[in-house]
Amino acid sequence: MNADEDAPGLTCLVTGATGYIGGRLVPELLAAGHRVRCLARSPGKLRDHPWAGRVEVVRGDVTDAESIAAALRGVDVAYYLVHALGTGEDFEETDRRAARMFGEAARAAGVRRIVYLGALTPSGVVERELSPHLRSRAEVGRILLDSGVPTTVLRAAVVIGSGSASFEMLRYLTERLPVMITPSWVRTRIQPVAVRDVLRHLVGSARVPADVSRAFDIGGPDVLTYREMMLRYAAVAGLPRRIIVPLPVLTPGLSSHWVGLVTPVPAGIARPLTESLRHGVVCHERDIVRYAPGPPGRPIGFDEAVRLALQRVREARVATRWSSASVPGAPSDPLPTDPDWAGGSLYTDQREVLVDGSPEALWRVIEGIGGDNGWYSFPLAWAVRGRLDRLVGGVGLRRGRRDAARLRAGDSLDFWRVEEIEPGRLLRLRAEMRLPGLAWLEMRAGTCPDGRTRYVQRALFHPHGLLGHAYWWSVSPFHAVVFGGMARNIALAAAREPVTPAREHAPSG
């Protein structure tokens, strides 16, 4: 059974803390009395989380042996919550190499336990017939189990929680399509699990006895087809009954593009999700409760998980989203601060506008930009740019925002990511759209010497090669409309901006 709840806290390393599950696991571990160290390639992305001041953050990457060894020093339990999906055709080899390196470093550091969140795989299906996503997840679990460190592998199917990719896919398909012709995988039997239960099992796994090293299936109490999940989602959300007609002709590739067209989840992420639904994924045991028992009345059923997730969405209390982690292959170079940057050309479009309103009102408009609030510019131009980005495999505009009014460093914001935020003063966004170069958008709120409010906006572009230069000069004639209109409209919006009340932190759901 589990160790006594009064046992002293453990030192836990969380990899993937900038991601969807990792970002929610950290406060749960802290609430359980554990000490937490977070490994992140870009530590600044964790700076604005409510729990940031209570954890140790170290810079590193699971593919770098030296940084992993340093991060694991003095650790009792190591949570492995990363994967290389979407980094290229050789992602399976990258996952394999990283898992071996992590397991070896954990053994050398004397780590007591590794905890890995993998994927539930179908029974009776040979591994070579699984999707690359499921195959890699299964292999990583085996590598960690073979590391010589006691390991808990938790295998989950569809995770239902506000902001999860699976929930967003289900939500948008159901809400946007009252009548839909669907792929045959909507008939596949699935055992979804609430994100709260996933977190509960992850926390409980820290105290699994040392002589237990194995995989565990985790899931909710309901086994449903995807069609039934959509119908039950509609009922919980108060929508009219959906008409769903399955067709056998839509391949996983076509399915992923269909999902990418209708939902904010891009095809590159939708494909592994849809491929994973080709075979039924149902739990075959619930042994985890013998070692990590939870409170009575659990696990959470599908309808309740949907209700909790929708409540978080409607209250704008989504702690993390599927887009919390950086897009693989997206630019990560910080904005150069040297005006005479030696790295090459840096094109700039700068606009300044006086605002008939307070700096605080201006900041509320700046921090609320994007998502459903829009970009205060020529809407068609932004919509076309988003669609073009989706066509070439980019994220497009549909990622929206995690929170309708508040931003923090590392948040995704349509096809941008928050690189820097100084509340009340500066918002700097780094482009994650497909571009022949690196791009940033800066928005500043300030005051003039005479006390009037001033808005300063800069668009910056560092071209890559001749194509990058050609791109800048081809779009520069439209800057007066796009960026000039944005600056003027932000100033006008600030003049009309009402005061909005502050909001408090809420639990995961």
Residue pairs with C-beta under 8 A, 6 or more apart in sequence:
1 209
1 290
1 291
1 293
2 204
2 207
2 208
2 291
2 292
2 293
3 207
3 209
7 207
8 33
9 32
9 33
9 34
9 35
10 34
10 35
10 76
10 77
10 112
10 206
10 207
11 34
11 35
11 36
11 37
11 74
11 75
11 76
11 77
12 29
12 34
12 35
12 36
12 37
12 75
12 76
12 77
12 78
12 79
12 206
13 36
13 37
13 38
13 39
13 71
13 72
13 75
13 77
13 78
13 79
13 111
14 22
14 25
14 26
14 29
14 36
14 37
14 38
14 39
14 79
14 81
15 22
15 39
15 62
15 78
15 79
15 80
15 81
15 82
15 102
16 22
16 79
16 80
16 81
16 82
16 325
17 23
17 25
17 26
17 38
17 39
17 40
17 46
17 57
17 81
18 40
18 42
18 45
18 46
18 324
18 325
18 326
18 410
19 81
19 82
19 320
19 324
19 325
20 163
20 164
20 165
20 320
20 321
20 322
20 324
20 325
21 81
21 117
21 159
21 195
21 198
21 199
21 202
21 320
22 38
22 79
22 81
23 49
23 319
23 320
23 324
24 195
24 199
24 319
24 320
24 508
25 79
25 81
25 199
25 202
25 203
26 36
26 38
26 49
26 51
26 55
27 50
27 51
28 199
28 200
28 202
28 203
28 508
29 36
29 203
29 206
30 36
30 51
30 54
30 55
32 203
32 206
34 77
34 206
35 56
36 51
36 54
36 55
36 56
37 55
37 56
37 57
37 58
37 71
37 75
38 46
38 55
38 56
38 57
38 58
39 58
39 60
39 61
39 62
39 67
39 68
39 71
40 46
40 57
40 58
40 59
40 60
41 59
41 60
41 61
41 326
41 332
42 59
42 326
42 332
42 410
43 57
43 58
43 59
44 409
44 410
44 420
45 409
45 410
46 52
46 55
46 57
46 409
46 410
47 408
47 409
47 410
48 408
48 409
48 410
48 421
49 408
50 505
58 67
58 70
58 71
59 67
60 67
60 68
60 70
60 71
61 67
61 68
62 68
62 80
62 82
62 98
62 101
62 102
63 94
63 97
63 98
63 101
65 101
65 105
68 101
68 102
68 105
69 105
69 108
69 109
72 78
72 105
72 106
72 109
72 111
73 109
74 109
75 106
75 109
75 111
76 111
76 112
76 113
76 206
77 111
77 112
77 113
77 114
77 115
77 205
77 206
78 102
78 106
78 111
78 113
78 114
78 115
78 149
79 114
79 115
79 116
79 117
79 202
80 99
80 102
80 114
80 115
80 116
80 117
80 140
80 144
81 116
81 117
82 98
83 91
83 95
83 136
83 137
83 140
84 91
84 92
84 94
84 95
84 98
84 136
84 328
85 91
85 95
85 133
85 136
85 272
85 328
86 268
86 269
86 327
86 328
86 329
87 94
87 328
87 329
88 94
88 328
88 329
91 132
91 136
92 132
92 135
92 136
92 139
95 136
95 139
95 140
96 136
96 139
96 140
96 143
99 139
99 140
99 143
99 144
100 143
100 147
102 114
102 144
102 147
103 114
103 143
103 144
103 146
103 147
103 148
103 149
104 147
106 114
106 147
106 149
107 147
107 148
107 149
111 149
112 149
112 150
112 210
113 149
113 150
113 151
113 152
113 205
113 206
113 208
113 210
114 144
114 147
114 149
114 150
114 151
114 152
115 151
115 152
115 154
115 202
115 205
115 206
116 140
116 141
116 144
116 151
116 152
116 153
116 154
117 154
117 156
117 198
117 202
118 137
118 138
118 140
118 141
118 153
118 154
118 155
118 156
118 215
119 133
119 134
119 137
119 138
119 155
119 156
119 157
119 276
119 281
120 155
120 156
120 157
120 191
120 217
120 218
120 219
120 281
120 282
120 283
121 127
121 130
121 134
121 137
121 138
121 155
121 281
122 130
122 279
122 280
122 281
123 282
123 284
125 279
127 135
127 138
128 135
130 138
130 279
131 252
131 272
131 275
131 276
131 278
132 272
132 275
133 272
133 275
133 276
134 275
134 276
141 153
141 155
141 215
144 151
144 153
145 151
145 153
145 213
145 214
145 215
150 208
150 210
150 211
150 212
150 213
151 213
151 214
152 205
152 208
152 212
152 213
152 214
152 216
153 214
153 215
153 216
154 198
154 201
154 202
154 205
154 215
154 216
154 218
154 288
155 215
155 216
155 217
155 218
156 193
156 198
156 218
156 219
157 190
157 191
157 192
157 193
157 219
157 276
157 281
157 282
158 166
158 170
158 190
158 192
158 193
158 229
158 281
159 166
159 167
159 192
159 193
159 194
159 195
159 198
160 166
160 167
160 170
160 192
160 193
160 194
160 195
160 220
160 302
160 305
160 306
160 309
161 167
161 194
161 195
161 196
161 198
161 305
161 308
161 309
161 508
161 509
162 195
162 308
162 309
162 310
162 312
162 313
162 317
162 318
162 319
162 508
162 509
163 312
163 313
163 318
163 319
163 320
163 321
163 322
163 324
163 402
164 195
164 309
164 321
164 322
165 265
165 269
165 273
165 322
166 192
166 273
167 306
167 309
168 263
168 264
168 265
168 321
168 322
169 259
169 263
169 265
169 270
169 273
170 226
170 229
170 230
170 233
171 233
171 263
171 313
172 262
172 263
172 264
172 265
173 180
173 230
173 259
173 262
173 263
174 230
174 233
174 234
174 237
174 239
174 242
175 237
175 239
176 262
176 263
177 242
177 262
178 239
178 240
178 242
178 243
179 242
179 243
179 245
180 242
180 243
180 244
180 245
181 245
181 246
181 247
182 227
182 244
182 245
182 246
182 247
182 250
183 246
183 247
183 250
183 251
183 252
183 254
183 255
183 258
183 274
184 246
184 247
184 248
184 250
185 226
185 255
185 274
185 277
185 278
186 225
186 226
186 227
186 230
186 244
186 246
187 225
187 226
187 227
187 246
188 225
188 226
188 277
188 278
188 279
188 280
188 281
189 223
189 224
189 225
189 280
189 281
189 282
190 223
190 224
190 225
190 226
190 229
190 277
190 280
190 281
190 282
191 219
191 220
191 222
191 223
191 224
191 281
191 282
191 283
192 219
192 220
192 222
192 224
192 229
192 302
192 305
193 218
193 219
193 220
193 299
193 305
194 220
194 299
194 300
194 304
194 305
194 308
194 509
195 305
195 309
195 508
195 509
196 300
196 305
196 308
196 507
196 508
196 509
197 218
197 220
197 294
197 298
197 299
197 300
198 218
199 508
200 292
200 294
200 298
201 216
201 218
201 288
201 292
201 294
203 292
204 288
204 291
204 292
204 293
204 294
205 288
205 291
205 292
207 292
208 291
208 292
209 291
212 291
216 285
216 287
216 288
217 283
217 284
217 285
217 286
217 288
218 283
218 288
219 282
219 283
219 299
220 299
220 300
220 301
220 302
220 305
221 299
221 301
222 301
222 302
223 282
224 232
224 302
226 277
227 244
227 246
229 302
230 242
230 244
231 241
231 242
231 244
232 302
232 303
232 306
233 239
233 306
234 240
234 241
234 242
235 241
235 303
236 303
236 306
236 307
236 310
237 306
237 310
250 258
252 271
252 274
252 275
252 278
253 271
255 270
255 271
255 274
256 267
256 268
256 270
256 271
256 273
256 274
256 275
257 267
257 270
259 265
259 267
259 270
259 273
259 274
260 266
260 267
260 270
260 390
263 270
263 398
264 323
264 398
264 399
264 400
265 273
265 322
266 390
266 393
266 394
266 395
266 396
267 393
268 393
269 322
300 308
305 509
308 509
309 509
311 509
312 318
312 319
312 506
312 508
312 509
315 503
315 506
316 403
316 404
316 405
316 503
317 403
317 503
317 505
317 506
318 402
318 403
319 506
319 508
320 402
321 399
321 402
321 412
323 395
323 399
323 402
323 412
324 402
324 410
324 411
324 412
326 332
326 417
326 432
327 395
327 412
327 432
330 417
330 432
331 430
331 431
331 432
331 435
331 438
332 430
333 438
333 462
334 419
334 430
335 419
335 420
335 428
335 430
335 440
335 442
335 460
336 343
336 346
336 462
341 462
343 462
344 462
344 463
345 462
345 463
345 469
346 460
346 461
346 462
347 460
347 461
347 462
347 463
347 472
347 476
348 458
348 459
348 460
348 461
349 458
349 459
349 460
349 476
349 479
349 483
350 456
350 457
350 458
350 459
351 456
351 457
351 458
351 483
351 484
351 486
351 487
352 454
352 455
352 456
352 457
352 487
353 454
353 455
353 457
353 487
353 488
353 490
353 491
354 448
354 452
354 453
354 454
354 455
354 491
355 361
355 362
355 452
355 453
355 454
355 455
355 491
355 494
355 495
356 453
356 491
356 494
356 495
357 453
357 491
357 494
357 495
357 496
357 497
358 453
359 424
359 445
359 446
359 447
359 453
360 424
361 453
361 494
361 495
361 497
362 445
362 453
362 455
362 490
362 491
362 494
362 497
363 423
363 424
363 425
363 445
364 405
364 494
364 497
364 500
365 376
365 490
365 493
365 494
365 497
366 427
366 443
366 445
366 455
366 490
367 405
367 406
367 407
367 421
367 423
367 427
368 404
368 405
369 375
369 376
369 413
369 427
369 443
369 490
370 400
370 401
370 413
370 414
370 416
371 400
371 401
371 404
371 413
371 414
372 400
372 401
372 404
373 401
373 404
374 382
375 382
375 414
375 486
376 485
376 486
376 489
376 490
376 493
377 481
377 482
377 483
377 485
377 486
377 489
378 481
378 482
378 485
381 478
381 481
381 482
382 397
382 482
383 397
385 397
385 415
385 433
386 396
386 397
386 398
386 414
386 415
387 396
389 395
389 396
389 397
389 415
389 433
389 434
390 396
390 398
392 434
393 434
394 415
394 432
394 433
394 434
395 412
395 414
395 415
395 432
395 433
396 414
396 415
396 433
397 414
397 415
398 414
399 412
399 413
399 414
399 415
400 413
400 414
401 407
401 411
401 413
401 414
402 411
402 412
403 411
405 500
405 503
406 503
407 413
407 418
407 421
407 427
408 418
408 421
409 418
409 419
409 420
409 421
410 417
410 418
411 417
411 418
412 418
412 432
413 429
415 431
415 432
415 433
416 429
416 430
416 431
416 432
416 441
417 429
417 430
417 432
418 427
418 428
418 429
419 428
419 429
419 430
419 440
420 426
420 427
420 428
421 427
421 428
424 445
425 444
425 445
425 446
426 442
426 443
426 444
426 445
427 442
427 443
427 444
428 440
428 441
428 442
428 443
429 440
429 441
429 442
430 438
430 439
430 440
431 438
431 439
431 440
431 441
433 439
435 461
435 468
435 471
436 463
436 464
436 465
436 467
436 468
436 470
436 471
437 461
437 462
437 463
437 464
437 468
437 471
437 472
438 461
438 462
438 464
439 459
439 460
439 461
439 462
440 458
440 459
440 460
440 461
441 457
441 458
441 459
441 460
442 456
442 457
442 458
442 459
442 460
443 455
443 456
443 457
443 490
444 455
444 456
444 457
445 453
445 454
445 455
446 453
446 454
446 456
447 453
447 454
448 454
453 494
455 487
455 490
455 491
455 494
457 483
457 486
457 487
457 490
459 479
459 483
461 468
461 472
462 468
463 469
463 471
463 472
